[in-house]
Amino acid sequence: MAKKSNSLEDLGGFVFSTNKDFEFRNNEERQETLPNNLQKLEAHLDKKNRGGKVATVIKGFEGTDDDLKALAKQLKTLCGVGGSAKDGEIIIQGNFRDKIMDYLAKEGYKVKRVGG
């Protein structure tokens, strides 16, 4: 016999209302990207969950996902390696923290070295 579940996740993210006067309002506000000189970024080196390999992680980006991905692409091209961008973080494969920090400083970002 199949197990019955009554959670909202089972509805696929939809909530149904029987109220005839209900008006759906999208509460998500479009996040604008801050100018470079107002961004406060942190440059980390990370080895956790990467099979012992080092990655440079840039945290603290405030802006749209498109702008985050564009910055990540610039950094990946600068270093000549792969990486990813999601949840306000840019992950670059390898130890390129100093090179990335220099580039970001030239572009006007406030970047801080975090950790060893």
Helices and strands as residue ranges (DSSP letters): G 8-11, G 36-38, E 40-46, E 55-59, H 65-79, E 83-86, E 89-93, H 97-106, E 110-113
